[in-house]
């Protein structure tokens, strides 16, 4: 029987091979490249496909799938993508006068983690904690991500959380939640008030990695609801959508290794 640690290492080698190949590979190509029995390569590829770390095309060839692309948001932070986050946050704070954040989508747990934030000059604001994971179904930052996830994933998260009473709010019924997320998806951004923290107002838009529109997180601005001005909301929405487009370009560039023009 194959030792479990050996099986894990083989799976990692296959996944890295698919990521580095730059093109779809057949079972035979994977087996030959890694000197594996064809049956072993086939079994590993099937397991990776079932977990969405790989996908199979109509010609029975394999490439990395959305399960592999989503966690790259964490890896991208080690390079140019983190630099892009810092630059975009600085621009958001300067142009909006409010605090800016970037939150990563944690696909394995179906939750959200704030991994970068920049406070405005205001004495009063909201600080996002980086040591906690948050719901995708509460707050603009979470719903911006949830709005572009497959409905089956959102439904599983909803069923897990629908009885929870956290952050001062209960979730709406499923039909209302779907309607709300559909509106966010159409608009390309989410707006929330007192959903995650009492008295907090936020605007966020989803950030994607690679050309397949795999969501990896959200970017946005936050402020106390008392400081929200309706006449400035449209401006803040435009700034957030531009920031999301900028970071999506940066993520594509970082993941593919190509240079992509950024917004200024």
Long-range contacts (C-beta under 8 A, 24 or more apart in sequence): 10-34, 10-36, 10-40, 10-44, 11-44, 11-47, 11-48, 14-41, 14-44, 14-45, 14-48, 15-48, 15-53, 15-54, 15-64, 15-68, 18-48, 18-54, 18-62, 18-63, 18-64, 18-68, 19-64, 19-68, 21-63, 23-63, 24-57, 24-59, 24-61, 24-62, 24-63, 25-61, 25-62, 25-63, 26-59, 26-60, 26-61, 26-62, 27-60, 27-62, 30-62, 66-107, 66-212, 66-214, 67-107, 69-209, 69-210, 69-212, 69-214, 69-216, 69-255, 70-105, 70-107, 70-209, 70-214, 70-215, 70-216, 71-107, 71-108, 72-209, 72-216, 72-251, 72-255, 73-104, 73-105, 73-207, 73-209, 73-216, 73-217, 73-251, 74-104, 74-115, 76-209, 76-216, 76-251, 76-254, 76-255, 77-115, 77-116, 79-254, 80-250, 80-253, 80-254, 81-247, 81-250, 81-251, 81-254, 82-116, 84-246, 84-247, 84-250, 84-251, 84-254, 84-262, 85-116, 85-219, 85-247, 85-250, 86-116, 86-118, 87-262, 88-219, 88-243, 88-246, 88-247, 88-250, 89-116, 89-117, 89-118, 89-219, 90-118, 91-239, 91-243, 92-118, 92-219, 92-221, 92-239, 92-240, 92-243, 93-118, 93-119, 93-120, 95-239, 96-120, 96-221, 96-232, 96-235, 96-236, 96-239, 97-121, 97-122, 98-122, 98-125, 98-221, 98-222, 98-223, 98-227, 98-236, 99-125, 99-126, 99-221, 99-222, 99-223, 100-219, 100-220, 100-221, 100-222, 100-243, 101-128, 101-141, 101-204, 101-219, 101-220, 101-221, 101-222, 102-207, 102-217, 102-218, 102-219, 102-247, 103-128, 103-134, 103-141, 103-142, 103-145, 103-204, 103-217, 103-218, 103-219, 104-216, 104-217, 105-136, 105-145, 105-215, 105-216, 105-217, 105-218, 106-133, 109-133, 110-136, 110-153, 110-156, 110-157, 110-160, 111-135, 111-136, 112-136, 112-141, 112-142, 112-145, 112-217, 112-218, 114-141, 120-223, 122-223, 122-227, 124-224, 124-227, 125-222, 125-223, 125-224, 126-197, 126-200, 126-222, 126-223, 126-224, 128-222, 134-196, 135-161, 135-164, 135-166, 135-167, 135-196, 137-161, 137-171, 137-177, 138-166, 138-167, 138-169, 138-171, 138-192, 138-195, 138-196, 139-167, 139-192, 139-195, 139-196, 139-200, 139-202, 139-204, 140-189, 140-190, 140-191, 140-192, 140-195, 140-202, 140-203, 140-204, 140-218, 140-220, 141-190, 141-196, 141-202, 141-204, 141-218, 141-220, 142-196, 142-218, 143-180, 143-181, 143-184, 143-190, 143-192, 143-204, 144-184, 144-189, 144-190, 144-204, 144-205, 144-206, 144-218, 144-220, 145-206, 145-215, 145-217, 145-218, 146-181, 146-184, 147-181, 147-182, 147-184, 147-185, 147-190, 147-206, 148-185, 148-206, 148-208, 148-213, 148-215, 149-215, 151-178, 154-178, 154-181, 167-195, 167-196, 167-197, 168-194, 168-197, 168-198, 169-194, 169-195, 169-196, 188-241, 188-244, 189-237, 189-240, 189-241, 189-244, 190-218, 191-233, 191-237, 193-225, 193-228, 194-225, 199-224, 199-225, 199-226, 200-224, 200-225, 201-225, 201-227, 201-228, 203-233, 203-236, 203-237, 203-240, 204-240, 205-240, 205-241, 205-243, 205-244, 206-244, 207-244, 207-247, 207-248, 207-251, 208-248, 208-251, 208-252, 209-248, 209-251, 209-252, 209-255, 210-251, 210-252, 210-255, 210-256, 211-252, 216-251, 218-244, 219-243, 219-244, 219-247
